[in-house]
């Protein structure tokens, strides 16, 4: 098992190696996890996102995800209308000419910037370095805006496996990471009593 100090060193190494001032991580949300995002009181808003399209708006909902004593902002995006352009098709994971277009396709949009109030040296100290701790650290790397490439998150996952925590294998590629985010997130909701 790794020590707290080794986790901090690896986290900071990945941040330094895989951070970029622009962009953000995105991930397609599996269909079976969309129920909570499709609730009638979740406030989906029409927004402009130049990464998806510079011509048509998309739908977005903002959420906060509590993790390790901090609230991290996150956004989920879905198409509003079909657009036959490569940026749109790539952003939402559709094939060329929007093959496989689905109006319910939802993308998790991770933070662009690092959370300004997180003290990494302090946040990693409490607790035993076990599978639950490792998964929180992996989630923090993505959710905190510390890296802009999934390779870094995979490398962190693999590092934990190599240090004796095999439960981290498949945490990202499986549905566990996204399921955990959706389970604990706090979406911006509409006040249906005011309607």
ABEGO torsion letter per residue (X at the ends): XBBAAAAAAAAAAAAAAABBABEBBBBBBBAAAAAAAABAABBBBBBBBAAABAABBBBBBBBBBBBGGBBBBBBBBBBABBBBBAAAAAAAGBBBGGBGBBAABBBBBBBABBBAABBAAAAAABEBBBAAAAAAAAAAAAAAGABABAAAAAAAAAAAAAAGBAAABGAAABAAAAAAAAAABBBBBBBAAAX
